[in-house]
Amino acid sequence: MKKKILAAGAAMMAVVSLATVNAFAAKKYYSFSVETNQNDGVAFSARNIKSDNDQFARIKVEDHNLASNDSFWMCVCSTYRLSGKVTNWKKVTPDMTSSYFDITYNTTRSNGSSNWLCADTDQFYVTIDGYWWS
């Protein structure tokens, strides 16, 4: 009897795990080389289609040349233009690059919406790349 209950429980867990859909945000690579004398220091990533309902974008920096006196910022836009900005600008500093950081949306962003990560430098030439989840 005990074996039948364990077998039924294991079968039930297998069915539940196969029927469950994981709702992880889409992971996209970004790479920016921005300087003040090109496009006003602004650049956009490739489009990232949102695959969850979380109301923040998560950013991970893999490589960079940021210095403590840089004035480097990131935000998320709903279009390939700054007029579509859906977050506030977040200043990115060298100490933020050792882990993930989040940028909270100002407006509801739902599953299936398109988003672009935007970078802006106000002072120096900055190169930065990594991954982001919209």
KAWOVEN-V445913 format. One record per pair of residues at least 4 apart in sequence whose C-alpha atoms are under 7 Angstrom apart, sorted by the first residue. I is the first residue (numbers start at 1). J is the second residue. D is the distance in whole Angstrom. If there is no record, write none. Layout:
# KAWOVEN-V445913
((I:J:D) (I:J:D))
This chain:
# KAWOVEN-V445913
((1:5:6) (2:6:6) (3:7:6) (4:8:6) (5:9:6) (6:10:6) (7:11:6) (8:12:6) (9:13:6) (10:14:6) (11:15:6) (12:16:6) (13:17:6) (14:18:6) (15:19:6) (16:20:6) (23:51:7) (23:52:6) (24:51:7) (24:52:6) (25:50:6) (25:51:5) (25:52:5) (25:133:5) (25:134:6) (26:50:6) (26:51:6) (26:133:5) (26:134:7) (27:131:6) (27:132:6) (27:133:5) (28:48:7) (28:131:5) (28:132:5) (28:133:6) (29:130:6) (29:131:4) (29:132:6) (30:45:6) (30:129:5) (30:130:6) (30:131:6) (31:128:6) (31:129:4) (31:130:7) (32:43:7) (32:127:6) (32:128:5) (32:129:6) (33:126:6) (33:127:4) (33:128:7) (34:41:5) (34:42:6) (34:43:7) (34:120:7) (34:121:6) (34:125:6) (34:126:5) (34:127:6) (35:41:5) (35:121:6) (35:124:6) (35:125:4) (35:126:6) (36:40:5) (36:41:4) (36:121:6) (36:122:6) (36:123:6) (36:124:7) (37:41:6) (41:120:5) (41:121:5) (41:122:7) (42:119:6) (42:120:4) (42:121:7) (43:118:6) (43:119:5) (43:120:7) (44:80:7) (44:116:6) (44:117:6) (44:118:4) (44:119:6) (45:116:6) (45:117:5) (45:118:6) (46:116:6) (47:114:6) (47:115:6) (47:116:5) (48:114:6) (48:115:5) (48:116:6) (48:134:6) (49:112:6) (49:113:6) (49:114:5) (49:115:6) (50:110:7) (50:111:5) (50:112:5) (50:113:5) (50:114:6) (50:134:5) (51:111:5) (51:112:6) (52:110:7) (52:111:5) (53:109:7) (53:110:5) (53:111:5) (55:104:6) (55:105:6) (55:108:7) (55:109:6) (56:102:6) (56:103:5) (56:104:4) (56:105:5) (56:134:7) (57:102:6) (57:103:5) (57:104:6) (57:133:6) (57:134:5) (58:100:7) (58:101:6) (58:102:4) (58:103:7) (58:132:6) (58:133:5) (58:134:7) (59:100:6) (59:101:5) (59:102:6) (59:131:6) (59:132:4) (59:133:7) (60:97:7) (60:99:6) (60:100:5) (60:101:7) (60:130:6) (60:131:5) (60:132:6) (61:97:5) (61:129:6) (61:130:4) (61:131:7) (62:129:6) (62:130:4) (63:128:6) (63:129:5) (63:130:7) (64:127:5) (64:128:4) (64:129:6) (65:126:6) (65:127:6) (65:128:7) (66:70:6) (66:93:7) (66:94:6) (66:126:6) (67:94:6) (68:93:6) (68:94:6) (70:123:6) (70:124:6) (71:121:6) (71:122:5) (71:123:6) (72:91:6) (72:92:6) (72:120:6) (72:121:4) (72:122:6) (73:89:6) (73:90:5) (73:91:4) (73:92:6) (73:119:6) (73:120:5) (73:121:6) (74:89:6) (74:90:5) (74:91:7) (74:92:7) (74:118:5) (74:119:5) (74:120:6) (75:87:6) (75:88:6) (75:89:5) (75:90:6) (75:117:6) (75:118:5) (75:119:7) (76:85:6) (76:86:6) (76:87:6) (76:115:6) (76:116:6) (76:117:5) (76:118:6) (77:82:7) (77:84:5) (77:85:4) (77:86:5) (77:115:6) (77:116:5) (77:117:6) (77:118:7) (78:84:5) (78:85:6) (78:86:6) (78:114:6) (78:115:5) (78:116:6) (79:84:5) (79:115:7) (79:116:7) (80:116:7) (86:105:6) (86:106:6) (86:107:6) (87:103:7) (87:104:6) (87:105:5) (87:106:5) (90:103:7) (92:96:6) (109:113:6) (115:134:7) (121:126:7))
